[in-house]
Amino acid sequence: MKIYRKIKTTAALTASLVLIFTGFAVFADSETDIKSLQRTRQCQNCDLSGADFSGADLSAVDLTASDLSGADLSGTNLSFATLREASLNNADLSNADLRHADLSGSDLRGANLSGANLTKAEVLGAYLSDANLSDAIWIDGNKCKYGSSGDCLE
C-alpha cells in the first residue's frame, strides 16, 4: 500500500510540474513529446491526443503527422504552424489563430473550428466533414456563416 501511495504521489507531482513548467496539461504518455515540442518547436509523428494547449503560443511549430485528436487547442496561436497530415479529429480549435498554417492532408473531421482564423491557410486534401466552421474566417478572408459544417458557407 505504501509503494502504491508513493507511485501515485510521484505521478501527481510529475503531472503538476509538467503543467507548471510547460503551461500544458498532458497525459503521462505524452510528456516526452511535450518536452520535445517545447525544446525544439517541432514534434513530428507525436502522440499529443487529448492534450490541453488552450491559449498557448504554438506559432510556427512543426507537428507534421502528429496525433492531436481530441486535443484542446482553443484560442491557441498556430499561425504559420505545419500540421500536414496531422490527426485533429474532434479537436477543439475554436478561436484558434491558424493564419498561414499548413493543414494539407490533415484530418479535421468533427473538429470545432468555430471562430478560428484560417486566412491564407493551406487546406488542400484536408478532411473537413462535420467540422464546425461557424463564424470562422476562411482561407480567402471571408467569414463563414453560422451553421457552416464541413464547408464554409459565405
C-alpha positions as a printed Julia matrix, in Angstrom:
154×3 Matrix{Float64}:
   0.0    0.0     0.0
   2.89   2.38    0.81
   4.53   1.75   -2.58
   1.24   2.39   -4.4
   0.75   5.66   -2.49
   4.32   6.74   -3.32
   3.84   5.97   -7.04
   0.51   7.78   -7.08
   2.03  10.82   -5.32
   5.04  10.85   -7.67
   2.77  10.67  -10.74
   0.62  13.54   -9.44
   3.69  15.63   -8.68
   5.17  14.96  -12.14
   1.91  15.94  -13.85
   1.73  19.12  -11.76
   5.33  20.07  -12.61
   4.72  19.47  -16.32
   1.69  21.76  -16.15
   3.56  24.46  -14.21
   6.73  24.48  -16.33
   5.24  23.95  -19.78
   1.83  25.51  -19.41
   0.31  22.4   -20.99
  -1.85  19.79  -19.33
  -0.91  16.4   -20.75
  -1.31  12.71  -20.22
   1.69  10.77  -18.92
   2.34   9.08  -22.3
   2.7   12.49  -23.96
   5.24  14.02  -21.56
   8.27  13.14  -23.7
   6.58  14.52  -26.83
   5.61  17.72  -24.98
   9.18  18.24  -23.8
  10.46  17.71  -27.35
   7.92  20.22  -28.68
   8.87  22.79  -26.05
  12.6   22.36  -26.64
  12.68  22.23  -30.46
   9.29  23.66  -31.54
   8.79  20.53  -33.58
   7.28  17.16  -32.83
   6.64  15.06  -35.91
   4.59  11.86  -35.57
   3.98  12.64  -31.9
   1.09  11.44  -29.77
  -0.46  14.59  -28.33
  -4.01  13.26  -28.33
  -6.2   14.77  -25.64
  -3.56  17.33  -24.61
  -4.65  20.77  -23.39
  -2.87  23.52  -25.32
  -5.65  26.07  -24.89
  -4.37  29.63  -25.26
  -0.78  28.51  -25.92
   1.62  30.07  -28.43
   2.41  27.31  -30.9
   3.14  29.63  -33.81
   5.47  28.17  -36.44
   5.7   24.75  -34.76
   6.09  21.61  -36.88
   3.56  18.96  -35.9
   3.6   17.02  -39.17
   1.67  13.74  -38.93
   1.12  14.14  -35.18
  -1.95  12.85  -33.35
  -3.83  15.78  -31.82
  -7.21  14.07  -31.84
  -9.43  15.32  -29.05
  -6.87  17.98  -28.07
  -7.95  21.35  -26.69
  -6.38  23.95  -28.95
  -8.99  26.62  -28.3
  -7.6   30.13  -28.54
  -4.17  28.73  -29.46
  -1.82  30.63  -31.77
  -0.99  28.16  -34.54
  -0.14  30.77  -37.17
   2.49  29.53  -39.63
   2.35  26.08  -38.0
   2.93  22.93  -40.03
   0.14  20.45  -39.33
   0.45  18.5   -42.58
  -1.29  15.11  -42.34
  -1.95  15.63  -38.62
  -4.9   13.97  -36.93
  -7.05  16.73  -35.48
 -10.34  14.87  -35.47
 -12.68  16.03  -32.72
 -10.11  18.62  -31.61
 -11.28  21.96  -30.21
  -9.73  24.66  -32.4
 -12.35  27.28  -31.59
 -11.0   30.83  -31.85
  -7.56  29.47  -32.81
  -5.23  31.54  -34.98
  -4.43  29.32  -37.97
  -3.34  32.06  -40.38
  -0.84  30.71  -42.91
  -0.91  27.27  -41.23
  -0.3   24.2   -43.39
  -3.21  21.83  -42.79
  -2.85  19.94  -46.08
  -3.94  16.33  -45.78
  -4.89  16.73  -42.13
  -7.9   15.02  -40.57
 -10.23  17.68  -39.16
 -13.38  15.55  -39.12
 -15.62  16.6   -36.27
 -13.22  19.37  -35.19
 -14.57  22.59  -33.73
 -13.16  25.46  -35.81
 -15.83  27.98  -34.82
 -14.38  31.47  -34.74
 -10.96  30.24  -35.94
  -8.94  32.39  -38.33
  -7.8   30.31  -41.32
  -6.76  33.24  -43.53
  -4.25  32.02  -46.14
  -4.06  28.57  -44.52
  -3.3   25.61  -46.79
  -6.17  23.1   -46.63
  -5.61  21.1   -49.81
  -6.61  17.49  -49.16
  -7.75  18.2   -45.59
 -10.73  16.17  -44.36
 -13.3   18.64  -43.05
 -16.5   16.58  -42.91
 -18.59  17.51  -39.87
 -16.06  20.19  -38.87
 -17.79  23.16  -37.25
 -16.83  26.25  -39.27
 -19.4   28.62  -37.75
 -18.09  32.21  -37.78
 -14.62  31.05  -38.84
 -12.56  33.26  -41.12
 -11.95  31.13  -44.21
  -8.72  30.91  -46.23
  -9.87  33.72  -48.53
 -10.5   36.07  -45.59
 -14.3   35.79  -45.75
 -16.34  34.86  -42.71
 -18.21  31.54  -42.74
 -21.9   31.7   -41.91
 -23.12  30.43  -38.58
 -24.0   26.74  -39.01
 -21.29  26.02  -41.59
 -20.25  22.4   -41.24
 -17.67  20.75  -43.45
 -17.84  23.63  -45.93
 -17.55  27.35  -45.4
 -20.85  28.89  -46.38
 -20.26  32.57  -47.06
